[in-house]
Amino acid sequence: MRWTVDDRDWARLREAAARVARGAYAPYSGLRVGAAALVVDLPDADGRTTGDEPWIVVGCNVENASYGLALCAECGLVSALHARGGGRLVAFVCVDADGRPLAPCGRCRQLLHEHGGPDLLVATADGVRPLAELLPGAFGPADLPDPPSPGTPGTPGTPASSAGGRG
């Protein structure tokens, strides 16, 4: 589903991302990153949503002395999204603390795909592009096999087979 995002929305997202970037924890790289996204509530089983208007969620990067444990701003954004009850990302901005646009890394593009889908609009230095252009052939939930039914050998909570296997 496409959502109409106007210039005012993009300006609000850039401002929110730059503001949260200033609070990022980046003592090792010095690159403070902020992310902001416009969110719409997901419809319930009857097709109704709980909110009338899109809302903004933000996140910033958090580095760690063990570099591999650093969290990108997009991770904080998705965590905040679910802390508030979830929703669908429809427009996304990532900037440094001075408001200069940054591109999400590959890992974060995958994370954004999970929560916004291929139609998520992403602000880049070259303009707004759908995520499908930035992450062609993305892997998503539909690519996973159906979960095994309860009682299938190898399923957590199922006793190991009587043939002496460890499950």
Phi and psi in radians as a Rosetta constraint file:
Dihedral C 1 N 2 CA 2 C 2 CIRCULARHARMONIC -1.601 0.35
Dihedral N 2 CA 2 C 2 N 3 CIRCULARHARMONIC 2.533 0.35
Dihedral C 2 N 3 CA 3 C 3 CIRCULARHARMONIC -2.116 0.35
Dihedral N 3 CA 3 C 3 N 4 CIRCULARHARMONIC 2.458 0.35
Dihedral C 3 N 4 CA 4 C 4 CIRCULARHARMONIC -1.374 0.35
Dihedral N 4 CA 4 C 4 N 5 CIRCULARHARMONIC 2.120 0.35
Dihedral C 4 N 5 CA 5 C 5 CIRCULARHARMONIC -2.091 0.35
Dihedral N 5 CA 5 C 5 N 6 CIRCULARHARMONIC 2.130 0.35
Dihedral C 5 N 6 CA 6 C 6 CIRCULARHARMONIC -1.769 0.35
Dihedral N 6 CA 6 C 6 N 7 CIRCULARHARMONIC 3.092 0.35
Dihedral C 6 N 7 CA 7 C 7 CIRCULARHARMONIC -1.034 0.35
Dihedral N 7 CA 7 C 7 N 8 CIRCULARHARMONIC -0.610 0.35
Dihedral C 7 N 8 CA 8 C 8 CIRCULARHARMONIC -1.087 0.35
Dihedral N 8 CA 8 C 8 N 9 CIRCULARHARMONIC -0.743 0.35
Dihedral C 8 N 9 CA 9 C 9 CIRCULARHARMONIC -1.072 0.35
Dihedral N 9 CA 9 C 9 N 10 CIRCULARHARMONIC -0.806 0.35
Dihedral C 9 N 10 CA 10 C 10 CIRCULARHARMONIC -1.082 0.35
Dihedral N 10 CA 10 C 10 N 11 CIRCULARHARMONIC -0.709 0.35
Dihedral C 10 N 11 CA 11 C 11 CIRCULARHARMONIC -1.110 0.35
Dihedral N 11 CA 11 C 11 N 12 CIRCULARHARMONIC -0.751 0.35
Dihedral C 11 N 12 CA 12 C 12 CIRCULARHARMONIC -1.089 0.35
Dihedral N 12 CA 12 C 12 N 13 CIRCULARHARMONIC -0.710 0.35
Dihedral C 12 N 13 CA 13 C 13 CIRCULARHARMONIC -1.148 0.35
Dihedral N 13 CA 13 C 13 N 14 CIRCULARHARMONIC -0.788 0.35
Dihedral C 13 N 14 CA 14 C 14 CIRCULARHARMONIC -1.066 0.35
Dihedral N 14 CA 14 C 14 N 15 CIRCULARHARMONIC -0.750 0.35
Dihedral C 14 N 15 CA 15 C 15 CIRCULARHARMONIC -1.106 0.35
Dihedral N 15 CA 15 C 15 N 16 CIRCULARHARMONIC -0.789 0.35
Dihedral C 15 N 16 CA 16 C 16 CIRCULARHARMONIC -1.120 0.35
Dihedral N 16 CA 16 C 16 N 17 CIRCULARHARMONIC -0.716 0.35
Dihedral C 16 N 17 CA 17 C 17 CIRCULARHARMONIC -1.158 0.35
Dihedral N 17 CA 17 C 17 N 18 CIRCULARHARMONIC -0.757 0.35
Dihedral C 17 N 18 CA 18 C 18 CIRCULARHARMONIC -1.131 0.35
Dihedral N 18 CA 18 C 18 N 19 CIRCULARHARMONIC -0.687 0.35
Dihedral C 18 N 19 CA 19 C 19 CIRCULARHARMONIC -1.102 0.35
Dihedral N 19 CA 19 C 19 N 20 CIRCULARHARMONIC -0.822 0.35
Dihedral C 19 N 20 CA 20 C 20 CIRCULARHARMONIC -1.250 0.35
Dihedral N 20 CA 20 C 20 N 21 CIRCULARHARMONIC -0.490 0.35
Dihedral C 20 N 21 CA 21 C 21 CIRCULARHARMONIC -1.075 0.35
Dihedral N 21 CA 21 C 21 N 22 CIRCULARHARMONIC -0.582 0.35
Dihedral C 21 N 22 CA 22 C 22 CIRCULARHARMONIC -1.137 0.35
Dihedral N 22 CA 22 C 22 N 23 CIRCULARHARMONIC -0.327 0.35
Dihedral C 22 N 23 CA 23 C 23 CIRCULARHARMONIC -1.707 0.35
Dihedral N 23 CA 23 C 23 N 24 CIRCULARHARMONIC 0.072 0.35
Dihedral C 23 N 24 CA 24 C 24 CIRCULARHARMONIC -1.120 0.35
Dihedral N 24 CA 24 C 24 N 25 CIRCULARHARMONIC 2.683 0.35
Dihedral C 24 N 25 CA 25 C 25 CIRCULARHARMONIC -1.799 0.35
Dihedral N 25 CA 25 C 25 N 26 CIRCULARHARMONIC 1.727 0.35
Dihedral C 25 N 26 CA 26 C 26 CIRCULARHARMONIC -2.364 0.35
Dihedral N 26 CA 26 C 26 N 27 CIRCULARHARMONIC 1.004 0.35
Dihedral C 26 N 27 CA 27 C 27 CIRCULARHARMONIC -1.261 0.35
Dihedral N 27 CA 27 C 27 N 28 CIRCULARHARMONIC -0.249 0.35
Dihedral C 27 N 28 CA 28 C 28 CIRCULARHARMONIC -1.699 0.35
Dihedral N 28 CA 28 C 28 N 29 CIRCULARHARMONIC -0.805 0.35
Dihedral C 28 N 29 CA 29 C 29 CIRCULARHARMONIC -1.632 0.35
Dihedral N 29 CA 29 C 29 N 30 CIRCULARHARMONIC -0.456 0.35
Dihedral C 29 N 30 CA 30 C 30 CIRCULARHARMONIC 1.341 0.35
Dihedral N 30 CA 30 C 30 N 31 CIRCULARHARMONIC -0.037 0.35
Dihedral C 30 N 31 CA 31 C 31 CIRCULARHARMONIC -1.599 0.35
Dihedral N 31 CA 31 C 31 N 32 CIRCULARHARMONIC 1.785 0.35
Dihedral C 31 N 32 CA 32 C 32 CIRCULARHARMONIC -1.566 0.35
Dihedral N 32 CA 32 C 32 N 33 CIRCULARHARMONIC 2.159 0.35
Dihedral C 32 N 33 CA 33 C 33 CIRCULARHARMONIC -2.108 0.35
Dihedral N 33 CA 33 C 33 N 34 CIRCULARHARMONIC 2.405 0.35
Dihedral C 33 N 34 CA 34 C 34 CIRCULARHARMONIC -2.203 0.35
Dihedral N 34 CA 34 C 34 N 35 CIRCULARHARMONIC 2.555 0.35
Dihedral C 34 N 35 CA 35 C 35 CIRCULARHARMONIC -2.280 0.35
Dihedral N 35 CA 35 C 35 N 36 CIRCULARHARMONIC 2.534 0.35
Dihedral C 35 N 36 CA 36 C 36 CIRCULARHARMONIC -2.493 0.35
Dihedral N 36 CA 36 C 36 N 37 CIRCULARHARMONIC 2.530 0.35
Dihedral C 36 N 37 CA 37 C 37 CIRCULARHARMONIC -2.456 0.35
Dihedral N 37 CA 37 C 37 N 38 CIRCULARHARMONIC 2.587 0.35
Dihedral C 37 N 38 CA 38 C 38 CIRCULARHARMONIC -1.544 0.35
Dihedral N 38 CA 38 C 38 N 39 CIRCULARHARMONIC 2.303 0.35
Dihedral C 38 N 39 CA 39 C 39 CIRCULARHARMONIC -2.135 0.35
Dihedral N 39 CA 39 C 39 N 40 CIRCULARHARMONIC 2.415 0.35
Dihedral C 39 N 40 CA 40 C 40 CIRCULARHARMONIC -1.994 0.35
Dihedral N 40 CA 40 C 40 N 41 CIRCULARHARMONIC 2.545 0.35
Dihedral C 40 N 41 CA 41 C 41 CIRCULARHARMONIC -1.214 0.35
Dihedral N 41 CA 41 C 41 N 42 CIRCULARHARMONIC 2.533 0.35
Dihedral C 41 N 42 CA 42 C 42 CIRCULARHARMONIC -1.368 0.35
Dihedral N 42 CA 42 C 42 N 43 CIRCULARHARMONIC 2.489 0.35
Dihedral C 42 N 43 CA 43 C 43 CIRCULARHARMONIC -1.217 0.35
Dihedral N 43 CA 43 C 43 N 44 CIRCULARHARMONIC 2.604 0.35
Dihedral C 43 N 44 CA 44 C 44 CIRCULARHARMONIC -1.416 0.35
Dihedral N 44 CA 44 C 44 N 45 CIRCULARHARMONIC -3.018 0.35
Dihedral C 44 N 45 CA 45 C 45 CIRCULARHARMONIC -1.050 0.35
Dihedral N 45 CA 45 C 45 N 46 CIRCULARHARMONIC -0.442 0.35
Dihedral C 45 N 46 CA 46 C 46 CIRCULARHARMONIC -1.638 0.35
Dihedral N 46 CA 46 C 46 N 47 CIRCULARHARMONIC 0.095 0.35
Dihedral C 46 N 47 CA 47 C 47 CIRCULARHARMONIC 1.481 0.35
Dihedral N 47 CA 47 C 47 N 48 CIRCULARHARMONIC 0.117 0.35
Dihedral C 47 N 48 CA 48 C 48 CIRCULARHARMONIC -1.632 0.35
Dihedral N 48 CA 48 C 48 N 49 CIRCULARHARMONIC 2.603 0.35
Dihedral C 48 N 49 CA 49 C 49 CIRCULARHARMONIC -1.919 0.35
Dihedral N 49 CA 49 C 49 N 50 CIRCULARHARMONIC 2.740 0.35
Dihedral C 49 N 50 CA 50 C 50 CIRCULARHARMONIC -1.482 0.35
Dihedral N 50 CA 50 C 50 N 51 CIRCULARHARMONIC -0.405 0.35
Dihedral C 50 N 51 CA 51 C 51 CIRCULARHARMONIC -1.970 0.35
Dihedral N 51 CA 51 C 51 N 52 CIRCULARHARMONIC 2.621 0.35
Dihedral C 51 N 52 CA 52 C 52 CIRCULARHARMONIC -1.523 0.35
Dihedral N 52 CA 52 C 52 N 53 CIRCULARHARMONIC -0.588 0.35
Dihedral C 52 N 53 CA 53 C 53 CIRCULARHARMONIC -2.109 0.35
Dihedral N 53 CA 53 C 53 N 54 CIRCULARHARMONIC 2.618 0.35
Dihedral C 53 N 54 CA 54 C 54 CIRCULARHARMONIC -1.090 0.35
Dihedral N 54 CA 54 C 54 N 55 CIRCULARHARMONIC 2.712 0.35
Dihedral C 54 N 55 CA 55 C 55 CIRCULARHARMONIC -2.301 0.35
Dihedral N 55 CA 55 C 55 N 56 CIRCULARHARMONIC 2.912 0.35
Dihedral C 55 N 56 CA 56 C 56 CIRCULARHARMONIC -1.887 0.35
Dihedral N 56 CA 56 C 56 N 57 CIRCULARHARMONIC 2.373 0.35
Dihedral C 56 N 57 CA 57 C 57 CIRCULARHARMONIC -2.098 0.35
Dihedral N 57 CA 57 C 57 N 58 CIRCULARHARMONIC 2.540 0.35
Dihedral C 57 N 58 CA 58 C 58 CIRCULARHARMONIC -2.281 0.35
Dihedral N 58 CA 58 C 58 N 59 CIRCULARHARMONIC 2.847 0.35
Dihedral C 58 N 59 CA 59 C 59 CIRCULARHARMONIC -2.778 0.35
Dihedral N 59 CA 59 C 59 N 60 CIRCULARHARMONIC 2.735 0.35
Dihedral C 59 N 60 CA 60 C 60 CIRCULARHARMONIC -2.328 0.35
Dihedral N 60 CA 60 C 60 N 61 CIRCULARHARMONIC 2.825 0.35
Dihedral C 60 N 61 CA 61 C 61 CIRCULARHARMONIC -1.338 0.35
Dihedral N 61 CA 61 C 61 N 62 CIRCULARHARMONIC 2.618 0.35
Dihedral C 61 N 62 CA 62 C 62 CIRCULARHARMONIC -2.342 0.35
Dihedral N 62 CA 62 C 62 N 63 CIRCULARHARMONIC 1.916 0.35
Dihedral C 62 N 63 CA 63 C 63 CIRCULARHARMONIC -1.485 0.35
Dihedral N 63 CA 63 C 63 N 64 CIRCULARHARMONIC 2.965 0.35
Dihedral C 63 N 64 CA 64 C 64 CIRCULARHARMONIC -2.550 0.35
Dihedral N 64 CA 64 C 64 N 65 CIRCULARHARMONIC 2.589 0.35
Dihedral C 64 N 65 CA 65 C 65 CIRCULARHARMONIC -1.035 0.35
Dihedral N 65 CA 65 C 65 N 66 CIRCULARHARMONIC -0.514 0.35
Dihedral C 65 N 66 CA 66 C 66 CIRCULARHARMONIC -1.551 0.35
Dihedral N 66 CA 66 C 66 N 67 CIRCULARHARMONIC 1.608 0.35
Dihedral C 66 N 67 CA 67 C 67 CIRCULARHARMONIC -0.835 0.35
Dihedral N 67 CA 67 C 67 N 68 CIRCULARHARMONIC -0.649 0.35
Dihedral C 67 N 68 CA 68 C 68 CIRCULARHARMONIC -1.136 0.35
Dihedral N 68 CA 68 C 68 N 69 CIRCULARHARMONIC -0.245 0.35
Dihedral C 68 N 69 CA 69 C 69 CIRCULARHARMONIC -1.606 0.35
Dihedral N 69 CA 69 C 69 N 70 CIRCULARHARMONIC -0.015 0.35
Dihedral C 69 N 70 CA 70 C 70 CIRCULARHARMONIC -1.055 0.35
Dihedral N 70 CA 70 C 70 N 71 CIRCULARHARMONIC 2.541 0.35
Dihedral C 70 N 71 CA 71 C 71 CIRCULARHARMONIC -1.957 0.35
Dihedral N 71 CA 71 C 71 N 72 CIRCULARHARMONIC 2.234 0.35
Dihedral C 71 N 72 CA 72 C 72 CIRCULARHARMONIC -1.244 0.35
Dihedral N 72 CA 72 C 72 N 73 CIRCULARHARMONIC 2.824 0.35
Dihedral C 72 N 73 CA 73 C 73 CIRCULARHARMONIC -1.033 0.35
Dihedral N 73 CA 73 C 73 N 74 CIRCULARHARMONIC -0.603 0.35
Dihedral C 73 N 74 CA 74 C 74 CIRCULARHARMONIC -1.107 0.35
Dihedral N 74 CA 74 C 74 N 75 CIRCULARHARMONIC -0.586 0.35
Dihedral C 74 N 75 CA 75 C 75 CIRCULARHARMONIC -1.120 0.35
Dihedral N 75 CA 75 C 75 N 76 CIRCULARHARMONIC -0.774 0.35
Dihedral C 75 N 76 CA 76 C 76 CIRCULARHARMONIC -1.100 0.35
Dihedral N 76 CA 76 C 76 N 77 CIRCULARHARMONIC -0.667 0.35
Dihedral C 76 N 77 CA 77 C 77 CIRCULARHARMONIC -1.103 0.35
Dihedral N 77 CA 77 C 77 N 78 CIRCULARHARMONIC -0.825 0.35
Dihedral C 77 N 78 CA 78 C 78 CIRCULARHARMONIC -1.170 0.35
Dihedral N 78 CA 78 C 78 N 79 CIRCULARHARMONIC -0.642 0.35
Dihedral C 78 N 79 CA 79 C 79 CIRCULARHARMONIC -1.095 0.35
Dihedral N 79 CA 79 C 79 N 80 CIRCULARHARMONIC -0.777 0.35
Dihedral C 79 N 80 CA 80 C 80 CIRCULARHARMONIC -1.125 0.35
Dihedral N 80 CA 80 C 80 N 81 CIRCULARHARMONIC -0.632 0.35
Dihedral C 80 N 81 CA 81 C 81 CIRCULARHARMONIC -0.989 0.35
Dihedral N 81 CA 81 C 81 N 82 CIRCULARHARMONIC -0.844 0.35
Dihedral C 81 N 82 CA 82 C 82 CIRCULARHARMONIC -1.365 0.35
Dihedral N 82 CA 82 C 82 N 83 CIRCULARHARMONIC -0.464 0.35
Dihedral C 82 N 83 CA 83 C 83 CIRCULARHARMONIC -1.111 0.35
Dihedral N 83 CA 83 C 83 N 84 CIRCULARHARMONIC -0.475 0.35
Dihedral C 83 N 84 CA 84 C 84 CIRCULARHARMONIC -1.618 0.35
Dihedral N 84 CA 84 C 84 N 85 CIRCULARHARMONIC -0.034 0.35
Dihedral C 84 N 85 CA 85 C 85 CIRCULARHARMONIC 2.005 0.35
Dihedral N 85 CA 85 C 85 N 86 CIRCULARHARMONIC -0.012 0.35
Dihedral C 85 N 86 CA 86 C 86 CIRCULARHARMONIC 1.552 0.35
Dihedral N 86 CA 86 C 86 N 87 CIRCULARHARMONIC -3.094 0.35
Dihedral C 86 N 87 CA 87 C 87 CIRCULARHARMONIC 2.658 0.35
Dihedral N 87 CA 87 C 87 N 88 CIRCULARHARMONIC -3.045 0.35
Dihedral C 87 N 88 CA 88 C 88 CIRCULARHARMONIC -1.999 0.35
Dihedral N 88 CA 88 C 88 N 89 CIRCULARHARMONIC 2.189 0.35
Dihedral C 88 N 89 CA 89 C 89 CIRCULARHARMONIC -1.266 0.35
Dihedral N 89 CA 89 C 89 N 90 CIRCULARHARMONIC 2.310 0.35
Dihedral C 89 N 90 CA 90 C 90 CIRCULARHARMONIC -2.088 0.35
Dihedral N 90 CA 90 C 90 N 91 CIRCULARHARMONIC -0.401 0.35
Dihedral C 90 N 91 CA 91 C 91 CIRCULARHARMONIC -2.582 0.35
Dihedral N 91 CA 91 C 91 N 92 CIRCULARHARMONIC 2.450 0.35
Dihedral C 91 N 92 CA 92 C 92 CIRCULARHARMONIC -2.426 0.35
Dihedral N 92 CA 92 C 92 N 93 CIRCULARHARMONIC 2.437 0.35
Dihedral C 92 N 93 CA 93 C 93 CIRCULARHARMONIC -2.333 0.35
Dihedral N 93 CA 93 C 93 N 94 CIRCULARHARMONIC 2.432 0.35
Dihedral C 93 N 94 CA 94 C 94 CIRCULARHARMONIC -2.300 0.35
Dihedral N 94 CA 94 C 94 N 95 CIRCULARHARMONIC 2.230 0.35
Dihedral C 94 N 95 CA 95 C 95 CIRCULARHARMONIC -2.460 0.35
Dihedral N 95 CA 95 C 95 N 96 CIRCULARHARMONIC 2.882 0.35
Dihedral C 95 N 96 CA 96 C 96 CIRCULARHARMONIC -1.519 0.35
Dihedral N 96 CA 96 C 96 N 97 CIRCULARHARMONIC -3.124 0.35
Dihedral C 96 N 97 CA 97 C 97 CIRCULARHARMONIC -1.138 0.35
Dihedral N 97 CA 97 C 97 N 98 CIRCULARHARMONIC -0.308 0.35
Dihedral C 97 N 98 CA 98 C 98 CIRCULARHARMONIC -1.649 0.35
Dihedral N 98 CA 98 C 98 N 99 CIRCULARHARMONIC 0.065 0.35
Dihedral C 98 N 99 CA 99 C 99 CIRCULARHARMONIC 1.524 0.35
Dihedral N 99 CA 99 C 99 N 100 CIRCULARHARMONIC 0.112 0.35
Dihedral C 99 N 100 CA 100 C 100 CIRCULARHARMONIC -1.314 0.35
Dihedral N 100 CA 100 C 100 N 101 CIRCULARHARMONIC 2.344 0.35
Dihedral C 100 N 101 CA 101 C 101 CIRCULARHARMONIC -1.155 0.35
Dihedral N 101 CA 101 C 101 N 102 CIRCULARHARMONIC 2.485 0.35
Dihedral C 101 N 102 CA 102 C 102 CIRCULARHARMONIC -2.216 0.35
Dihedral N 102 CA 102 C 102 N 103 CIRCULARHARMONIC 2.568 0.35
Dihedral C 102 N 103 CA 103 C 103 CIRCULARHARMONIC -1.559 0.35
Dihedral N 103 CA 103 C 103 N 104 CIRCULARHARMONIC 2.439 0.35
Dihedral C 103 N 104 CA 104 C 104 CIRCULARHARMONIC -1.152 0.35
Dihedral N 104 CA 104 C 104 N 105 CIRCULARHARMONIC 2.506 0.35
Dihedral C 104 N 105 CA 105 C 105 CIRCULARHARMONIC -1.219 0.35
Dihedral N 105 CA 105 C 105 N 106 CIRCULARHARMONIC 3.015 0.35
Dihedral C 105 N 106 CA 106 C 106 CIRCULARHARMONIC -1.039 0.35
Dihedral N 106 CA 106 C 106 N 107 CIRCULARHARMONIC -0.766 0.35
Dihedral C 106 N 107 CA 107 C 107 CIRCULARHARMONIC -1.044 0.35
Dihedral N 107 CA 107 C 107 N 108 CIRCULARHARMONIC -0.745 0.35
Dihedral C 107 N 108 CA 108 C 108 CIRCULARHARMONIC -1.268 0.35
Dihedral N 108 CA 108 C 108 N 109 CIRCULARHARMONIC -0.534 0.35
Dihedral C 108 N 109 CA 109 C 109 CIRCULARHARMONIC -1.079 0.35
Dihedral N 109 CA 109 C 109 N 110 CIRCULARHARMONIC -0.700 0.35
Dihedral C 109 N 110 CA 110 C 110 CIRCULARHARMONIC -1.134 0.35
Dihedral N 110 CA 110 C 110 N 111 CIRCULARHARMONIC -0.734 0.35
Dihedral C 110 N 111 CA 111 C 111 CIRCULARHARMONIC -1.091 0.35
Dihedral N 111 CA 111 C 111 N 112 CIRCULARHARMONIC -0.754 0.35
Dihedral C 111 N 112 CA 112 C 112 CIRCULARHARMONIC -1.132 0.35
Dihedral N 112 CA 112 C 112 N 113 CIRCULARHARMONIC -0.636 0.35
Dihedral C 112 N 113 CA 113 C 113 CIRCULARHARMONIC -1.062 0.35
Dihedral N 113 CA 113 C 113 N 114 CIRCULARHARMONIC -0.719 0.35
Dihedral C 113 N 114 CA 114 C 114 CIRCULARHARMONIC -1.061 0.35
Dihedral N 114 CA 114 C 114 N 115 CIRCULARHARMONIC -0.575 0.35
Dihedral C 114 N 115 CA 115 C 115 CIRCULARHARMONIC -1.942 0.35
Dihedral N 115 CA 115 C 115 N 116 CIRCULARHARMONIC -0.036 0.35
Dihedral C 115 N 116 CA 116 C 116 CIRCULARHARMONIC -2.347 0.35
Dihedral N 116 CA 116 C 116 N 117 CIRCULARHARMONIC -0.388 0.35
Dihedral C 116 N 117 CA 117 C 117 CIRCULARHARMONIC 1.353 0.35
Dihedral N 117 CA 117 C 117 N 118 CIRCULARHARMONIC 3.127 0.35
Dihedral C 117 N 118 CA 118 C 118 CIRCULARHARMONIC -1.176 0.35
Dihedral N 118 CA 118 C 118 N 119 CIRCULARHARMONIC -0.361 0.35
Dihedral C 118 N 119 CA 119 C 119 CIRCULARHARMONIC -1.541 0.35
Dihedral N 119 CA 119 C 119 N 120 CIRCULARHARMONIC -0.035 0.35
Dihedral C 119 N 120 CA 120 C 120 CIRCULARHARMONIC -0.961 0.35
Dihedral N 120 CA 120 C 120 N 121 CIRCULARHARMONIC 2.231 0.35
Dihedral C 120 N 121 CA 121 C 121 CIRCULARHARMONIC -1.498 0.35
Dihedral N 121 CA 121 C 121 N 122 CIRCULARHARMONIC 2.219 0.35
Dihedral C 121 N 122 CA 122 C 122 CIRCULARHARMONIC -2.087 0.35
Dihedral N 122 CA 122 C 122 N 123 CIRCULARHARMONIC 2.179 0.35
Dihedral C 122 N 123 CA 123 C 123 CIRCULARHARMONIC -1.362 0.35
Dihedral N 123 CA 123 C 123 N 124 CIRCULARHARMONIC 2.181 0.35
Dihedral C 123 N 124 CA 124 C 124 CIRCULARHARMONIC -2.139 0.35
Dihedral N 124 CA 124 C 124 N 125 CIRCULARHARMONIC 3.002 0.35
Dihedral C 124 N 125 CA 125 C 125 CIRCULARHARMONIC -1.081 0.35
Dihedral N 125 CA 125 C 125 N 126 CIRCULARHARMONIC -0.397 0.35
Dihedral C 125 N 126 CA 126 C 126 CIRCULARHARMONIC -1.715 0.35
Dihedral N 126 CA 126 C 126 N 127 CIRCULARHARMONIC 0.173 0.35
Dihedral C 126 N 127 CA 127 C 127 CIRCULARHARMONIC 1.995 0.35
Dihedral N 127 CA 127 C 127 N 128 CIRCULARHARMONIC -3.081 0.35
Dihedral C 127 N 128 CA 128 C 128 CIRCULARHARMONIC -1.490 0.35
Dihedral N 128 CA 128 C 128 N 129 CIRCULARHARMONIC 2.297 0.35
Dihedral C 128 N 129 CA 129 C 129 CIRCULARHARMONIC -2.377 0.35
Dihedral N 129 CA 129 C 129 N 130 CIRCULARHARMONIC 2.571 0.35
Dihedral C 129 N 130 CA 130 C 130 CIRCULARHARMONIC -1.214 0.35
Dihedral N 130 CA 130 C 130 N 131 CIRCULARHARMONIC 2.570 0.35
Dihedral C 130 N 131 CA 131 C 131 CIRCULARHARMONIC -0.989 0.35
Dihedral N 131 CA 131 C 131 N 132 CIRCULARHARMONIC -0.547 0.35
Dihedral C 131 N 132 CA 132 C 132 CIRCULARHARMONIC -0.987 0.35
Dihedral N 132 CA 132 C 132 N 133 CIRCULARHARMONIC -0.526 0.35
Dihedral C 132 N 133 CA 133 C 133 CIRCULARHARMONIC -1.330 0.35
Dihedral N 133 CA 133 C 133 N 134 CIRCULARHARMONIC -0.499 0.35
Dihedral C 133 N 134 CA 134 C 134 CIRCULARHARMONIC -1.549 0.35
Dihedral N 134 CA 134 C 134 N 135 CIRCULARHARMONIC -0.327 0.35
Dihedral C 134 N 135 CA 135 C 135 CIRCULARHARMONIC -2.438 0.35
Dihedral N 135 CA 135 C 135 N 136 CIRCULARHARMONIC 1.202 0.35
Dihedral C 135 N 136 CA 136 C 136 CIRCULARHARMONIC -1.156 0.35
Dihedral N 136 CA 136 C 136 N 137 CIRCULARHARMONIC 2.532 0.35
Dihedral C 136 N 137 CA 137 C 137 CIRCULARHARMONIC 1.126 0.35
Dihedral N 137 CA 137 C 137 N 138 CIRCULARHARMONIC 0.579 0.35
Dihedral C 137 N 138 CA 138 C 138 CIRCULARHARMONIC -1.032 0.35
Dihedral N 138 CA 138 C 138 N 139 CIRCULARHARMONIC 2.554 0.35
Dihedral C 138 N 139 CA 139 C 139 CIRCULARHARMONIC -1.559 0.35
Dihedral N 139 CA 139 C 139 N 140 CIRCULARHARMONIC 2.327 0.35
Dihedral C 139 N 140 CA 140 C 140 CIRCULARHARMONIC -2.505 0.35
Dihedral N 140 CA 140 C 140 N 141 CIRCULARHARMONIC -3.091 0.35
Dihedral C 140 N 141 CA 141 C 141 CIRCULARHARMONIC -0.955 0.35
Dihedral N 141 CA 141 C 141 N 142 CIRCULARHARMONIC -0.593 0.35
Dihedral C 141 N 142 CA 142 C 142 CIRCULARHARMONIC -1.173 0.35
Dihedral N 142 CA 142 C 142 N 143 CIRCULARHARMONIC -0.306 0.35
Dihedral C 142 N 143 CA 143 C 143 CIRCULARHARMONIC -1.466 0.35
Dihedral N 143 CA 143 C 143 N 144 CIRCULARHARMONIC -0.176 0.35
Dihedral C 143 N 144 CA 144 C 144 CIRCULARHARMONIC -1.428 0.35
Dihedral N 144 CA 144 C 144 N 145 CIRCULARHARMONIC 2.570 0.35
Dihedral C 144 N 145 CA 145 C 145 CIRCULARHARMONIC -1.209 0.35
Dihedral N 145 CA 145 C 145 N 146 CIRCULARHARMONIC 2.775 0.35
Dihedral C 145 N 146 CA 146 C 146 CIRCULARHARMONIC -1.063 0.35
Dihedral N 146 CA 146 C 146 N 147 CIRCULARHARMONIC 2.474 0.35
Dihedral C 146 N 147 CA 147 C 147 CIRCULARHARMONIC -1.133 0.35
Dihedral N 147 CA 147 C 147 N 148 CIRCULARHARMONIC 2.593 0.35
Dihedral C 147 N 148 CA 148 C 148 CIRCULARHARMONIC -1.155 0.35
Dihedral N 148 CA 148 C 148 N 149 CIRCULARHARMONIC 2.638 0.35
Dihedral C 148 N 149 CA 149 C 149 CIRCULARHARMONIC -1.302 0.35
Dihedral N 149 CA 149 C 149 N 150 CIRCULARHARMONIC 2.651 0.35
Dihedral C 149 N 150 CA 150 C 150 CIRCULARHARMONIC -0.974 0.35
Dihedral N 150 CA 150 C 150 N 151 CIRCULARHARMONIC 2.453 0.35
Dihedral C 150 N 151 CA 151 C 151 CIRCULARHARMONIC 1.650 0.35
Dihedral N 151 CA 151 C 151 N 152 CIRCULARHARMONIC -0.158 0.35
Dihedral C 151 N 152 CA 152 C 152 CIRCULARHARMONIC -1.251 0.35
Dihedral N 152 CA 152 C 152 N 153 CIRCULARHARMONIC 2.261 0.35
Dihedral C 152 N 153 CA 153 C 153 CIRCULARHARMONIC -0.919 0.35
Dihedral N 153 CA 153 C 153 N 154 CIRCULARHARMONIC 2.389 0.35
Dihedral C 153 N 154 CA 154 C 154 CIRCULARHARMONIC 1.624 0.35
Dihedral N 154 CA 154 C 154 N 155 CIRCULARHARMONIC -0.155 0.35
Dihedral C 154 N 155 CA 155 C 155 CIRCULARHARMONIC -1.441 0.35
Dihedral N 155 CA 155 C 155 N 156 CIRCULARHARMONIC 2.335 0.35
Dihedral C 155 N 156 CA 156 C 156 CIRCULARHARMONIC -0.904 0.35
Dihedral N 156 CA 156 C 156 N 157 CIRCULARHARMONIC 2.376 0.35
Dihedral C 156 N 157 CA 157 C 157 CIRCULARHARMONIC 1.592 0.35
Dihedral N 157 CA 157 C 157 N 158 CIRCULARHARMONIC -0.101 0.35
Dihedral C 157 N 158 CA 158 C 158 CIRCULARHARMONIC -1.701 0.35
Dihedral N 158 CA 158 C 158 N 159 CIRCULARHARMONIC 2.277 0.35
Dihedral C 158 N 159 CA 159 C 159 CIRCULARHARMONIC -1.050 0.35
Dihedral N 159 CA 159 C 159 N 160 CIRCULARHARMONIC 2.618 0.35
Dihedral C 159 N 160 CA 160 C 160 CIRCULARHARMONIC -1.058 0.35
Dihedral N 160 CA 160 C 160 N 161 CIRCULARHARMONIC 2.695 0.35
Dihedral C 160 N 161 CA 161 C 161 CIRCULARHARMONIC -1.122 0.35
Dihedral N 161 CA 161 C 161 N 162 CIRCULARHARMONIC 2.743 0.35
Dihedral C 161 N 162 CA 162 C 162 CIRCULARHARMONIC -1.324 0.35
Dihedral N 162 CA 162 C 162 N 163 CIRCULARHARMONIC -0.065 0.35
Dihedral C 162 N 163 CA 163 C 163 CIRCULARHARMONIC -1.431 0.35
Dihedral N 163 CA 163 C 163 N 164 CIRCULARHARMONIC 0.218 0.35
Dihedral C 163 N 164 CA 164 C 164 CIRCULARHARMONIC 1.560 0.35
Dihedral N 164 CA 164 C 164 N 165 CIRCULARHARMONIC 0.063 0.35
Dihedral C 164 N 165 CA 165 C 165 CIRCULARHARMONIC -1.274 0.35
Dihedral N 165 CA 165 C 165 N 166 CIRCULARHARMONIC 2.834 0.35
Dihedral C 165 N 166 CA 166 C 166 CIRCULARHARMONIC -1.661 0.35
Dihedral N 166 CA 166 C 166 N 167 CIRCULARHARMONIC -0.002 0.35
